[in-house]
Amino acid sequence: MVCLGPMKRIWVTDESTAVRETLALVLGREFEVVQRTEVSEKSLPHSPDEADLLILGLPGRFGNEATSLSIIASRVPCPVLFLIDSKPSESLETKKGNLDWLAKPFNPYELKAKVNRLLEGVDRRLGLLGINIVAKNPVSAYLKYPYLPESTVVLAQRFAATQLPLLIVGEIGSGQEEVARALCALNRQAGPWVPVYIRDMVQGQTVQNICQLTGQQGEELPRVTLFLAGLEGLNPYDQGSLLRFLEEEEELGREIWTLSGSSVDLLERVYRGEFLDSLYYRLATLTLQLTPLRERQDDLPVLVAQVAQEYGERLNLGRVSFSPEAMERLRQYLWFGNLKELESVIARTLAIHRKGFIEAQDLVWDSGTVVSIPTPPVTEQAKEKIGPGGTPGEGRPLAPAGFSNGDFSSFRAFVNELAHELKNPMVTIKTFAQLLAERFEDVTFRTSFQERVGSDIERMNNLVEALVEFSKFDQPNLETVDLFGQLQQVLEELIPESVKRDTSVRWGNRGEGVKVVVDQNQFRCAFKNLVGTALSQARAREEIRVNVDQEGGVSLSFVQEGGGTVSLGQQLGSQVGPEGEPLPLRILIARDLLERMGGDIEVSHLGDLKMQFKIVVPTPSALN
């Protein structure tokens, strides 16, 4: 379940510990559950801020008359779900949305249905993002959810009430300065905002510049809020000068509230002797850690909706929403530029496409990305006038009959998916390269750099090789072949890859004797890309199971430690879906090759989360 806003709070009041714990277990993954033991008017919520829903277990002494239940519900500032021993003696009006009942013992599924109805259809599922969110305040919004995780919001607002030195630690683009500005605005006793950008300071003149910035018409301000941005860039000389400056100002009775920002762990530098310990402890009385955006996948949908609403209003687009595929792509991106990069991608996408519903292929990740804007369809009259090379002239077909690797719709899908697949590795390499110079002595960093870059380069290389091989194929040369023999040949080729990934590929039902009609080279390429995708998703010591049915279908599934089985579609998550939804690049290649031979890759939904991949190719009997 993906939350599209702050988690709803359900207040559970029941004298039975078993009932309370059961409700907490059933609802606790989707809602914040607060338990109360005493069933009395004093123990009920009195403010809408206390609870979004009350589940009230009524003992037998309260009875179950509809009138009594309605009276109780009218005294509570939120919807009420009554747990009662038996059906109400009279018809209970539940259509107004503020009350309902459930008889004990209750059905968990019926419980969830009634809870969702009473919460007026608030839907946190991915893709339903047409929700009303309070417009962003340029300052205060950065101390609220979703710009910060809820736990960080509580801490930051407590810090705002103090004037103790605060160090804000976060990666590039995480909004350190915006958070600091919001803290300053919230504190009524904070002085004027004075930002100092360390990287812009000339070595040895940092304190001199601070003195100039805090001066006003030749006189020093009695109270200021000093924001030191990029504290990690302060050289040893200026570290000592800054410490002396702060000490002297304090002795003179001047009030300076220091808020600092750093993109690295300064305490680690203190231990390495690279940062003055006395200065660190003076500036970091309080610390606030900003979580990287890539670690906040569950919060990302509501953050995207909030940012999109802001830019939608600024661009006069009105309400903006995202398809589930677009949202999943945003969730899975690594966001090395964090909040600032997210804002840029959304603003750029809306500015270029200017529409209220954004699909996966609409996302513009980079300012240098070439964007294809749809053009109006060509009329039949225009087609007749198009000549060689697309110029007016004698009538001529727009494209040759039969398959062509130049088919525009397929080519566009491949290019878009390739851009997405290569974007994350390229950003990773670029970011690590930028940090390498200042952290090359860090053994942990070097190891991480080597592993991440090596993995991403290998991934890009595999994608490029798959595309190169795919580009060589044209019309398939169909012939009847033994299915097991074709599959076994591919699996033998992939043994080194599976060994390297500590993953085994084993047979379930081999389907020996099953014949299919395929182009051998194109079919093996398709199966190789499908298994290659499975290997890239497999975890260490996981087993990939291959099963063949009598209709020529080939299914892949994962057998995890402990014996649990997960389909390839489920392992890939919502990257994979029915026709029209985006697929990983190598599966797009496999599907295209199979479609040439009359086959396909099926994604059959078996329940809410289960999917199954199946290679389907025509058998000789099917062709007859």
Secondary structure, DSSP 8 states (H G I E B T S, - for coil): ---SSS--EEEEE-S-HHHHHHHHHHHTTTSEEEEE---SGGGS--STTT-SEEEEE--GGG---HHHHHHHHHTSSS-EEEEESS--SS----TTSSEEEEESS--HHHHHHHHHHHTTT---STT----------TTGGGGSTTTS-HHHHHHHHHHHT--S-EEEE--TTS-HHHHHHHHHHH-TT---EEEEEGGGS-TT-HHHHHHHHTEETTEE-SEEEEEEETGGG--HHHHHHHHHHHHHHHHTT-EEEEEEEESS-HHHHHHTTSS-HHHHHHH-SEEEE---GGG-TTTHHHHHHHHHHHHHHHTT--S-EE-HHHHHHHHHS--TTHHHHHHHHHHHHHHHH--SEE-GGG---STT-----------HHHHHHB-GGG-B-S---SS-SS--TT-HHHHHHHHHHHHHHHHHHHHHHHHHHHHHHHHTT-HHHHHHHHHHHHHHHHHHHHHHHHHHHHHT--S---EEEEHHHHHHHHHHHTHHHHHHTT-EEEES---TT-EEEE-HHHHHHHHHHHHHHHHHH--TT-EEEEEE-TTS-EEEEEE-TTS-EEEHHHHHGGG--STTS---HHHHHHHHHHHHTT-EEEE---SSS---EEEE---HHHH-
